[in-house]
Amino acid sequence: MSAPSADLGHSFRVISLIGVAHMMSHVFQLTLPPIFPLLVRDLDVSYTALGLVLSVFSIATALGQVPVGFVVDRIGGRRVLIAGLFIQSGAIALVAFSQSYWSLLALFTIAGLAHSVYHPADYSILSRSIPEARLGRAYTLHSFSGNIGTAVTPLMMVTLTALWDWRAAFLLIGIIGAVFAVLLVPFGTLLEGAQEKNQVAQRRDGIAGWRNGIGLLMSTPILLCFLFFIVMNTAFAGVQAFAPSALVEMYSMPLATANGALTGFILGGAAGILVGGVIADRFGAKSATAVIGLLGSGALLLTVANISLPIVILVAVLTMAGFLRGIVQGTRDLMVYAATPKGDHGKVFAFVSTGGHVGMAVMPLVFGWILDAGRPEYAFLIAGLLALIAVATFITVRRRVAPMR
């Protein structure tokens, strides 16, 4: 086998393994929202209370990510990733035996802490293992795998709940995650190859400590990337979590149909992510990509908020909004990579993606309150306006961060 072919094969195997774990992380994250209306009835709680569960999950993730990022940069991502997948699988499986709202909240707090491993471990392994010329596509394939998990979860939760009940759905999904964690164990050498081992050894010998690491995270380029993650994820976190419930309230449509519309948004995003990876590797981190993607998706979400659409057109509009949002992903990640010194990708990606979890912690409470107040259209209105704000934020970041190529 030629060297380029062997290198490509190695990259494919690493991306595939990381992608499986990332897919499951998105499945776990979206298990609750597709069945919110059922939980409101069965647990006698409000949408705001269920939004608090998602907010606590995101807060726990945000608190854990940066410390995990420092650990990953010192010992590598393999063991951290596998341990996190095991723990989160167990927490999700135990939801099946939850007897109260408070036990549900506690288990999702544990799941949120375990969720903190994925971004620092995944991005560290990819940044150290994949040649720079293919990093844009590697990052977007990583994001694509997450979108696949997000896309299949609404249908999976609704189907499993219809066949058995929501407790059986949580138990089965937790078992599936544990099986995938076991399957990752034999590939430990591949996930922590020679290049990563050498770099981790250098960090152990020459690391200046937490002070230098915190100084890097507080530098202007990294803080600007952190700001962009906050705005962008805030724009779309509410749509991902509350679109089915909002559509049920707006159109009195069946829950399965509303989840189908969300699936369109997610699948559109997955397709956009793949296209965006090619664009990022070809052109680098360009402002035009963000302007087209975020401006277009924001305008479409404002359309959903203000115009009553036939169901087919509604699904098409949400699918296109997801696609346009997706094309920004590769450009976003390349910009962070360009701002990061070698060997520090774990802590930096952990920190900036924590900005995303800030938005994901706030918006479920806001959107839950909106639905309880009887104004579901505001969910799409706020998301659309925030997407437009994200355009200006990206342009500001782009001017201060020197992108690849």
N, C-alpha and C positions, 0 to 999 in steps of 0.2 A: 504494500500500500504506500502511495506517495505521501510525503510530509504534509502537503496541503489537505489531502483527503483524510489522513489520520487526525489532523488538527480539527477539521470540520466535524468528523465523527465524534471526537472528544467533546467539542462544543455542544453538539446535538444531545449527547447523553447527559451532560451537566444541566443543560436547559430543561430537558425532559424531567429529570428528577426534581429539580427545584420547582418546576411548574406543577408537578403533582401536589407537593406540599402547599404551594401558594393557592392552588385551586381549592383544596380542602379548607384553607383559612377563610376564603370567601364564602364557602358553603356554611361554615360555622357562624360567620358574621351575619348571615341573612336568614337564619332559621326562624327567627321570631316574626319579622314583618309580614310575611305572606299569610300568616294566620292570626294577625292582630284582631280582626273582628270576632273570631272564635274565642280568643282569650279574654276579650272584653266581656263576652257573655259567660264563659265558663268560670273565670276567676273573679268576676264581678269587680273589675278594675277599669280605670279610664284609659284613654289613649295617652294622656299625659304621663300616667304611671308607667305604662309600657315604654313610652319614650325615655323615661328615666332609666330603665334597664339598659337601653342602648347607650345612653349617655354615660352611665357608670362603666359599661364595657369599654367605651372609647377612652374615658379618663384613666382607667386601669392600664390600658394599652399605652397611652401617652406617658404615664408615669414610669412605665417599665422600659420603654424603648431606648432611651439614651443610656442608662446603665447597661442594658444588654448590648448596645452598640460598642461600648468600651470593652466589654468582655469578649465580644466577637473579634475585635481587632487584636486582642491579646492571645486568644486560644484558638481562633478559627471558628467558622460558622457551623460545621458539621454537627457536633454534639449538641450545640445550643438549639439548632433547628429540630433535630429529632426529639429532644426532650420536650420542647414546646408543643410539638404536634401530639405527642403522647398525652401530655397534661390537658390540653384543650379538648382532645377527643374524649377523655374521661369526664370532664366537666359537662360537656354536651350530652353524653350518654346518661349522666346522673339526673339531668333535667326530667327524664322520663319518670323519676320517682319523687319529684318535687310535689309537696302537698300544700304549699302556700306561695304567695307573691314574694315573701321575704326570702324563702329558700331559692326561688327563681333568681332573685336579685343577687344573692350570694354566689350562686353557681356561675352566673354571667360575669361577675367580678373576677372570679378565678379564671374563667375562659378569656377575659380581656387581658389579664396579666400574661397568660400563656401566649396570647396573640402578639405580644410585643416582640417575639423573636423573629418574625418572618422578614420584615423589611431589612433590619440590620444583617441578619444571616444571609438572606437571599442575595441582596445587592453586593455584599462583601464577596461571596463566593463567585458571583458572576463577574464582578469587576476584576478579580484576580485570575479568573480562569479563561475568559473570552477575549480574543484579540480585539484591539480597539476599533478596527475597521468594521467589526460586526456588532459592536456594543449596542448601537441604536436598536437593531433588530432583536438582540438578546433581551434588552430591557423590555421591549414591547411584547415579545413572546411571553415573558414573565407576567406582564400585565394582562395579556390575552388569556393566559391560563386562569388568572384570577377572575376575569370576566366570564369565562366558561362556568366556573363554580357559581358565580352570582346568577348567571342566566338559568342554570338548571335547578337552582334551589327553590324558586317559587313553585314551579311545576312539581318538583319532587315532594315538597312539603304538602302541597294541596292533595297530590295523588295518594301519598302515604297516609295522610289524615283521613281521606275518604275511604281508603281500604281498611284501615284499623282505627287509629285515633292519633292525636298529636303527640301523645307520650311515646307510642311505638315509633313514630317518625324520628323523634330525638334519639331514642335508643339505637335505632338502626344506623343513623348518620354518625353517631359517636363510634360505633363498632367499625364502620367503614374507615373512619379516620385513623383508628388504632391499627387497623390492618395495613394501611399505607405507611404508617410510621415504622412498623416492623419490616416492611419491604425496603425501606431506605437504609436499614442497618448494614446489609451486606455491601452497600456501595459507598461505605465511608471513605475508602481510599480515593475514589473518584471525586467525592465532594470536598476532599481536602488533599489535593494533589501536591506535587513537589513545589510548584510555584507558590501556593498558599503557605505551605510549611516553611519555606525559606523566608517569606515576608513576615510571618508571625514570629519566627525566631529573631529576625532583625528588630521587630518591635519589642520583644522581650528584653533584648540586649541594650537597645538604645532609647527606649521610651522615656520621655522626660516627665511622665506622670499625668495625673488628671488635670493639673493646672494648665499645661500646654494644650491638652485636648479641649478644655472649656474655652480657652482663648481662641482656638480655631472656630469653635461653634459660635462665638460671639463676634466673629469678624463680619464686616459689612456684606460681602458676597453671600455668605451662608445665611445670615439673618434675612437678607432679601429673598433668598430661595424659600426660607421658612415662611415668610409672609405670603408668598405666592401660593404655597401649599395650603395655607389657612383659607385664603379666599376661594381658590378653585374647589377644594373639597367641600367647603361650606355651601357652595353653589349647588352641588349635585348630591350631597349626602342625604338631604331631605327627600329628594325625588326617589332615590333608591330605596329608602326605608318606608316612605309613606304614599308613594304613587298609587298602589293598589287600593288602599283605604280611601284616599282622596277621590279616586275615580268612582269607587262604589258610591260615595256620598254625592258626587256631582252628576252621575249618569244613572244611578240605581241599577248598575249592571251587576251580573253575578261575579263573585269573588274570583272564580277561575278566569273569566274574561279580563278582569282588571289586572290579574297577575300575568296574563298573556301580553297585555300592553306593556307592562314593565319588562317582560322578557324581550320584547321588541327593542326597547330602549337599551337593554344590556347587550343584546346581540349586535345591534348597530354600533355600540361602543366597541365591542370586540373586533368587528370588521375595521372600524376606524383606527384602532390601535395597531393592527397589522399594517395598514396603509401608512400610518404615521411613522412606524419603524423604518420603512424604506425611505420615506421623506427625510427623516432625521439623519440616516446614514449617508444619504445623497447630498443634503444641503446643510446639515448641521442645525444648531438651535437658532432658528430664524423667527423674528417677530411676526412675519407674515403668516406663519403656520398658526400661531396663537390667535391672531386677529380673525382669520377666517374661521377657525374652529370654534372659539369661544363666542365671537359675535353672532355667528350663525346659530349655534345651539341656544344661546340666550334669547334670540329673537323667536325661535320656534317654541320655547317654553312659555314665553309671554303670549304667544298665539293660543296655546292650550289654556292659559289662564283667562283669556278674555273672549274667546269665541267658542261657542258650542259646536263641536265637530261631529260628523258621522263617525261611527266606531272605526271603520276601515281607515278613514283619513286620519283619525286620532292616532291609531297605531303607527301609520306611516310617518306622521310628524314626529312622534316620540322616537321612532327608530332612527330617523335622520338626525334628530337632536343628539342621540347617543353617538352616532357615527362622527359627527362634527366635533363633539367633545373628545372622542377617542383619538383623533389625529394629533392632538396636542401632547399626548402622553410621552412618546419617544423624545420629542424635543425638550420637554420638561426634564426628563431624567438625564439626558446628555448635558444639559446646562449644569445640573448638580454635579455630575461627574467632572466636568471641566473646572469647577470651582474647588475640587477636593484634592489635597495632596495624596500621593500614593500611600497605601497602607492605612488610610483613615476613612475608607468608604463606609465601614460599618457604623461608626459613630455619627458621621455626617448624614447618611441616608436615614439613620434612626431619628436624628434630630429634626430634619426637615419634614419627614413623614409624620412626626409628632404634631407638626403644625396642621397637617391634614386631620389628625384625630381631634384637635381642638374644635374644628368645625363640625366634625361628626359627633362630638359630645354636646355641642350647643343646639344644633338644628333639630334633633329628635324631640327635645323639650319644646322648642318653638313650634314645630309642625304638629306635635301632639296637642298643644294648646289651641292651635288654629282649627284643628278638626273638632275638638271639643266645643269650640265657639261656633261651629257651624259654617265656617268659611273655607272649605277645602280648596277652592280655586287659588287662594292666597299661597298655597304651597308651591304652585308652579310660577306664580307671580314673583315671589321672593327669589326662587331659584334662578329665574331668568334675569332679574336685575343683578344678582350677584355674579352671574356669568359675564355680564357686561363690565362690571367692576374688575373682574379678573383680567380682562384684556389690558386695562391700564396698568394693573399690577405687574403683569408679565413684561410689558414694554419697559417699565422702570427697572425691573430685575435685569433684563437683557442688556441694558445700557451699562450696567455695573459689573457684569460677569462676562469674561471673555470665553465664548463658546468654542467647541472643537470645530476646526476648519473654518 
